[in-house]
Amino acid sequence: MAFSFFFRDVPALDVAADAMIEQTRGQMRVRVWVAGCAMGQEVYTLAILLSEKMNYFGFQNLNIIASDIEKNFGEVVTNGEYEWGDIERIPDKLRERYFSPTGRPDIFAVNSLLRSHVTFVHHDLLSLKPVCEDVHLIICKNVLLHFHPEERIEVFRMFHKTLAAGGVLANENTQKLPFEVQGLFSQISNDSQVYRKVEAS
């Protein structure tokens, strides 16, 4: 099971979100893919950040596709219900704005606005088939370290094909791009593994 928690690695997510928003201003449809979403903590962290950063109309055009090889995560992500211990690290103002008690002891639910922008898809990254085309932001953390080096290279190539022009990729901060695919992306920030797609020459 992939390990994650709410508001993990926010500085890198901030960089990725800002780069995507700048690139997609005025577009009628914005697609984000969180690949290897586990139980959704990173998905809803990103959704909260984007809700705070985007204007009302921009956020309405947002579709976040959360995918994982574990089918069992689908119900958790779709329902968006978490224990208090999971959400207590979220800043108070954001927790109060985006979560509410369910009536069950210590169980809180993500608000319906955020959930309406998230779709769970059962997906195997090693199929090398994207969940959709023309994605503006791909988040893939804590997944590829479990793959063989050759498999990682092929997944990054698939990500490159999947991203729309100028699309953004956020990788785990401890994992640099393999040498074989470094020409496909340009690093946006020296402090995080966040990249923009480079168009083929």
ChimeraX attribute file (.defattr): number of C-alpha atoms within 10 A of each C-alpha:
attribute: neighborCount
match mode: 1-to-1
recipient: residues
	/A:1	8
	/A:2	13
	/A:3	11
	/A:4	16
	/A:5	16
	/A:6	18
	/A:7	20
	/A:8	15
	/A:9	16
	/A:10	14
	/A:11	12
	/A:12	19
	/A:13	23
	/A:14	15
	/A:15	19
	/A:16	27
	/A:17	23
	/A:18	16
	/A:19	21
	/A:20	23
	/A:21	20
	/A:22	10
	/A:23	15
	/A:24	16
	/A:25	12
	/A:26	12
	/A:27	11
	/A:28	11
	/A:29	14
	/A:30	21
	/A:31	21
	/A:32	27
	/A:33	27
	/A:34	23
	/A:35	25
	/A:36	25
	/A:37	30
	/A:38	27
	/A:39	26
	/A:40	28
	/A:41	22
	/A:42	25
	/A:43	28
	/A:44	24
	/A:45	19
	/A:46	24
	/A:47	24
	/A:48	18
	/A:49	17
	/A:50	21
	/A:51	18
	/A:52	12
	/A:53	15
	/A:54	17
	/A:55	12
	/A:56	10
	/A:57	10
	/A:58	19
	/A:59	20
	/A:60	16
	/A:61	14
	/A:62	21
	/A:63	18
	/A:64	24
	/A:65	21
	/A:66	29
	/A:67	26
	/A:68	23
	/A:69	17
	/A:70	17
	/A:71	14
	/A:72	12
	/A:73	20
	/A:74	22
	/A:75	12
	/A:76	16
	/A:77	24
	/A:78	17
	/A:79	14
	/A:80	22
	/A:81	21
	/A:82	21
	/A:83	14
	/A:84	13
	/A:85	9
	/A:86	15
	/A:87	19
	/A:88	11
	/A:89	13
	/A:90	15
	/A:91	10
	/A:92	10
	/A:93	8
	/A:94	12
	/A:95	16
	/A:96	11
	/A:97	11
	/A:98	18
	/A:99	19
	/A:100	14
	/A:101	16
	/A:102	13
	/A:103	9
	/A:104	8
	/A:105	9
	/A:106	12
	/A:107	17
	/A:108	21
	/A:109	18
	/A:110	22
	/A:111	15
	/A:112	12
	/A:113	13
	/A:114	19
	/A:115	18
	/A:116	13
	/A:117	16
	/A:118	23
	/A:119	15
	/A:120	20
	/A:121	18
	/A:122	16
	/A:123	19
	/A:124	16
	/A:125	23
	/A:126	14
	/A:127	10
	/A:128	15
	/A:129	14
	/A:130	20
	/A:131	17
	/A:132	12
	/A:133	13
	/A:134	16
	/A:135	27
	/A:136	25
	/A:137	29
	/A:138	26
	/A:139	22
	/A:140	19
	/A:141	22
	/A:142	18
	/A:143	19
	/A:144	20
	/A:145	12
	/A:146	10
	/A:147	13
	/A:148	9
	/A:149	11
	/A:150	10
	/A:151	15
	/A:152	20
	/A:153	19
	/A:154	17
	/A:155	19
	/A:156	23
	/A:157	15
	/A:158	17
	/A:159	26
	/A:160	25
	/A:161	18
	/A:162	22
	/A:163	25
	/A:164	17
	/A:165	16
	/A:166	19
	/A:167	27
	/A:168	31
	/A:169	29
	/A:170	23
	/A:171	23
	/A:172	19
	/A:173	14
	/A:174	11
	/A:175	13
	/A:176	12
	/A:177	19
	/A:178	13
	/A:179	8
	/A:180	12
	/A:181	14
	/A:182	15
	/A:183	13
	/A:184	18
	/A:185	20
	/A:186	14
	/A:187	18
	/A:188	17
	/A:189	12
	/A:190	7
	/A:191	11
	/A:192	21
	/A:193	21
	/A:194	26
	/A:195	25
	/A:196	23
	/A:197	23
	/A:198	18
	/A:199	14
	/A:200	8
	/A:201	3
